């Protein structure tokens, strides 16, 4: 837009000359305009690829990076060009925006990368032109959904780590929702599944006619009436289990109202209600008809399996999401049925002894014909009836075939989405492990640095040589930063290991502070204990360490390399991502580190070990 | 000013009108292309320098790759500049003023011709141009009706959100004032000489003629 306006502005202002003779008041003076320097060609060098454009082109959009004075930050006076260290392929699109006024979205690039480039050059995503806007939005939404799923999966995947102190209710709910969290939940899950199956099978079996051993009555009875007691006991047991499960879920649900309204709880209620109503209703013939109808609802117990089967849930979700297509199918079918039934009725009216006694009676024929079932219990006999009957069957095929692909594609999409979610969860675990490994790498580097005497205040030549490994400038500065942090914060618990020389105690405390920083409070208590074996109370500050009595000197700890060697042994496989932040002592530790750090503690207590490791 | 090549496909179609509608529609989609005169020629005919012409043409070509502006585009441009009111009528009059050869399209030459007068022309030329604008039917006389149309168009551009709110007959009153000043012999029309004479006597107008000089 601005491109067009800038070009036409002289036009519009010139045309104002037309108002001049009509103005009844003096017009305001024109704004002072700087002498136009004429147009010049700017060279923009993006990662080696040179783009040249008129300065006016870039000036069209003054609130972007290239249109404002911000680009002067990137100006290289030696070469006289603006240098940007960005993707040249993406820059092409950005520059075309200045030229044409429309921002197009590249089809084959990652949408995230494109967004980042836009953000860098100061363009808002709303500038994407209409031709590409829909696709841009779709891809962005897809990306966002995927990332949201990732986060969800991460949270769900971290399930096992329940916050300490969660109530029984929360634990119970968790056990219900994720049966794989504990064995008890898993057992419960399978038991309920078993009982659902038993209940359904019992319902089915009790209607099978079974012959009794003694042929007292020639009439065959269904099993339900032959063994009423057995079936009643089975039914009672199942219903008791289901009721118990329902009440437990109700108790554990974080939001009871929402749980009561959820589909699964409704199914549960419908599954167990008939039994209780049957108990309450007295067994007289008037009401037993209704009672029998109620027993039909027992079959809904089979839907309880949807908690156990993901496929069923997907199917249910698909049907819900295809509600409009299903509605359309139903509506069109109904219309067609009514039309054809009416036609068939009137076509067959003349025949005597015809089955088509009324239009509703013809509904049955129409449905059977349209779905191509063709039972043959009702057939037209007149010629007109046969003609319309054949039209009816042909149109039935069409009407039913139309919405079905939509439903199928919906199901396929949802199913694949689910598959993708599962796959992503598995990949997440691998990714997280890799991230942890990378983080531990940096921490280890810092430890190596320290043990090489990088933290030495007064370093001799050989110590410096030890320090200067192949560490990049960035690493050096990073480690220096961590060192400063340690110096700033009084790291108390790290100074527990009393059995170290006071001369080196300061340094050792720092080193140990770093390595024990990741230890949870539990393990630090242990170290306390270990340390306390030798002395009455553990010092809590470095200064007190320095002031320790010399009896703790009997450890041969004058060479820090020994202790350093000890320290470096246990730490290699890092436990937590927080190890690079030694400022948070006790943060994020896990129980596993207890063992390692106690091994850290013990060598200092036993001088023999020190000597051994110094070899 | 001669146009070198006006490849108006629709014009060719009018000759060969035997083909069906669909083919015509397809061919009409092909651009009407227009190439302007050589740079030197334009420079000689207008008061712009070569560099200015280059800048102007680049902007013009960027906006209208086909080389001509039709009335719809013209109206769109003006509606962007004057969003608060309805500028279509005034844009229509302006278009007719720019489109000197009345072929329904403003080419780059027309554009430059108009701008040259408005920005670099003498006072006489500018007044001449303004007269041409007001004289809707180009018969050499400005009647009260023509003036009223023009005035209404300008007031429409202002929109309704003025303060103080303009009265309904404000254009008419303005026209009356205008005719009182300009129409010397009170014959109900304003000729070009009356117009120029009256304007040259008015100091305000003379001063404001210098306003839009430094547009480029």
Interface residues (C-beta under 8 A of the other chain):
Chain A: X1 X3 X4 X5 X6 X7 X8 X9 X10 X11 X12 X13 X14 X15 X16 X17 X18 X19 X20 X21 X22 X23 X24 X25 X26 X27 X29 X30 X33 X36 X38 X39 X54 X56 X99 X100
Chain B: X51 X54 X55 X56 X58 X59 X60 X62 X63 X77 X78 X80 X81 X94 X97 X111 X114 X115 X118 X119 X126 X127 X129 X130 X133 X134 X150 X151 X154 X174 X177 X178 X195 X199 X204 X205 X207 X208 X209 X211 X212 X213 X214 X215 X216
